[in-house]
Amino acid sequence: MSTRMTRFNEAQALERVVNAAHEVQAASVALQQHFSPDGDAQPPMLKLVRFEAAILELSTARADFDALFTFGQLSPMPA
């Protein structure tokens, strides 16, 4: 693989991690809006699922990023 293609793959992998981290942050903020100081609130299921999906994507993106630098290859990107 050429150096140019390697750098391109590294940039894509890093961008995926950054985007996933932003989504985790946004999902976390959305969840926080449903919690009251007294602890009574129940967040909507959709917001919990969004947060869980964001965490999973971040975990996968970080693992792929690590694999790229360890082994020089990425797993296929999700659609």
Backbone hydrogen bonds in HBPLUS format (Angstrom, degrees):
<---DONOR---> <-ACCEPTOR-->    atom                        ^
c    i                          cat <-CA-CA->   ^        H-A-AA   ^      H-
h    n   atom  resd res      DA  || num        DHA   H-A  angle D-A-AA Bond
n    s   type  num  typ     dist DA aas  dist angle  dist       angle   num
A0006-THR N   A0002-SER O   2.91 MM   4  6.17 156.9  1.96 150.4 157.6     1
A0007-ARG N   A0003-THR O   2.92 MM   4  6.14 162.5  1.96 150.4 154.3     2
A0008-PHE N   A0004-ARG O   2.98 MM   4  6.20 153.3  2.05 143.6 151.5     3
A0009-ASN N   A0005-MET O   2.90 MM   4  6.15 161.6  1.93 151.6 155.5     4
A0010-GLU N   A0006-THR O   2.90 MM   4  6.16 155.2  1.96 149.2 156.7     5
A0011-ALA N   A0007-ARG O   2.89 MM   4  6.09 159.4  1.93 149.1 154.3     6
A0012-GLN N   A0008-PHE O   2.94 MM   4  6.21 158.2  1.99 150.5 156.6     7
A0013-ALA N   A0009-ASN O   2.93 MM   4  6.10 160.3  1.97 147.5 152.9     8
A0014-LEU N   A0010-GLU O   2.92 MM   4  6.12 159.9  1.96 150.3 155.8     9
A0015-GLU N   A0011-ALA O   2.89 MM   4  6.04 157.5  1.94 146.6 153.2    10
A0016-ARG N   A0012-GLN O   2.95 MM   4  6.17 152.1  2.02 146.2 153.7    11
A0017-VAL N   A0013-ALA O   3.11 MM   4  6.43 153.2  2.19 144.8 151.3    12
A0018-VAL N   A0014-LEU O   2.98 MM   4  6.25 163.0  2.00 153.3 157.8    13
A0019-ASN N   A0015-GLU O   2.87 MM   4  6.07 166.5  1.89 153.2 156.8    14
A0020-ALA N   A0016-ARG O   2.95 MM   4  6.06 156.3  2.01 143.9 150.8    15
A0021-ALA N   A0017-VAL O   2.89 MM   4  6.10 155.2  1.95 148.5 155.5    16
A0022-HIS N   A0018-VAL O   2.96 MM   4  6.24 155.9  2.02 150.2 156.5    17
A0023-GLU N   A0019-ASN O   3.02 MM   4  6.27 152.7  2.09 144.3 151.7    18
A0024-VAL N   A0020-ALA O   2.94 MM   4  6.24 153.7  2.01 149.0 155.9    19
A0025-GLN N   A0021-ALA O   2.99 MM   4  6.25 159.6  2.04 147.5 153.0    20
A0026-ALA N   A0022-HIS O   2.89 MM   4  6.16 160.9  1.92 150.5 155.5    21
A0027-ALA N   A0023-GLU O   2.86 MM   4  6.01 161.7  1.89 149.8 154.9    22
A0028-SER N   A0024-VAL O   2.88 MM   4  6.00 151.4  1.96 145.9 154.2    23
A0029-VAL N   A0025-GLN O   2.98 MM   4  6.24 158.7  2.03 150.8 155.7    24
A0030-ALA N   A0026-ALA O   3.01 MM   4  6.23 158.6  2.05 146.2 152.2    25
A0031-LEU N   A0027-ALA O   3.00 MM   4  6.24 147.8  2.11 141.8 150.2    26
A0032-GLN N   A0028-SER O   2.92 MM   4  6.19 158.1  1.97 151.1 157.1    27
A0033-GLN N   A0029-VAL O   3.32 MM   4  6.56 140.6  2.48 145.6 153.5    28
A0034-HIS N   A0031-LEU O   2.95 MM   3  5.63 162.1  1.98 121.1 126.9    29
A0035-PHE N   A0032-GLN O   3.22 MM   3  5.46 170.8  2.23 112.1 114.8    30
A0039-GLY N   A0036-SER O   3.01 MM   3  5.31 158.3  2.06 111.4 118.4    31
A0047-LYS N   A0044-PRO O   3.12 MM   3  5.53 125.8  2.42 107.0 119.4    32
A0048-LEU N   A0044-PRO O   3.25 MM   4  6.67 152.4  2.33 148.8 156.9    33
A0049-VAL N   A0045-MET O   2.88 MM   4  6.16 158.1  1.93 156.3 162.7    34
A0050-ARG N   A0046-LEU O   2.92 MM   4  6.12 155.5  1.98 144.0 151.0    35
A0051-PHE N   A0047-LYS O   3.04 MM   4  6.21 157.7  2.09 141.5 147.0    36
A0052-GLU N   A0048-LEU O   2.90 MM   4  6.16 161.8  1.94 149.4 154.5    37
A0053-ALA N   A0049-VAL O   2.87 MM   4  6.06 162.2  1.91 153.1 157.6    38
A0054-ALA N   A0050-ARG O   2.94 MM   4  6.11 153.2  2.02 145.7 153.4    39
A0055-ILE N   A0051-PHE O   2.95 MM   4  6.21 157.1  2.00 151.6 157.4    40
A0056-LEU N   A0052-GLU O   2.99 MM   4  6.21 159.7  2.03 148.3 153.9    41
A0057-GLU N   A0053-ALA O   2.93 MM   4  6.13 160.7  1.96 148.8 153.8    42
A0058-LEU N   A0054-ALA O   2.95 MM   4  6.14 158.3  2.00 146.3 152.4    43
A0059-SER N   A0055-ILE O   2.94 MM   4  6.14 160.3  1.97 149.8 155.2    44
A0060-THR N   A0056-LEU O   2.94 MM   4  6.16 162.4  1.97 151.6 156.3    45
A0061-ALA N   A0057-GLU O   2.81 MM   4  5.93 163.2  1.83 151.2 156.4    46
A0062-ARG N   A0058-LEU O   2.91 MM   4  6.04 159.5  1.96 148.9 154.2    47
A0063-ALA N   A0059-SER O   3.00 MM   4  6.19 156.1  2.06 144.4 151.2    48
A0064-ASP N   A0060-THR O   2.91 MM   4  6.14 160.8  1.94 152.6 157.6    49
A0065-PHE N   A0061-ALA O   2.89 MM   4  6.06 152.9  1.96 143.6 151.7    50
A0066-ASP N   A0062-ARG O   2.89 MM   4  6.10 160.4  1.93 149.0 153.9    51
A0067-ALA N   A0063-ALA O   2.88 MM   4  6.10 154.9  1.95 145.7 153.2    52
A0068-LEU N   A0064-ASP O   2.93 MM   4  6.11 148.9  2.02 144.9 152.8    53
A0069-PHE N   A0065-PHE O   3.29 MM   4  6.64 154.1  2.36 146.0 151.2    54
A0070-THR N   A0066-ASP O   2.88 MM   4  6.04 141.7  2.03 145.1 157.2    55
A0071-PHE N   A0067-ALA O   2.70 MM   4  5.42 164.3  1.72 146.1 151.8    56
A0072-GLY N   A0068-LEU O   2.78 MM   4  4.30 125.9  2.07 108.7 121.4    57
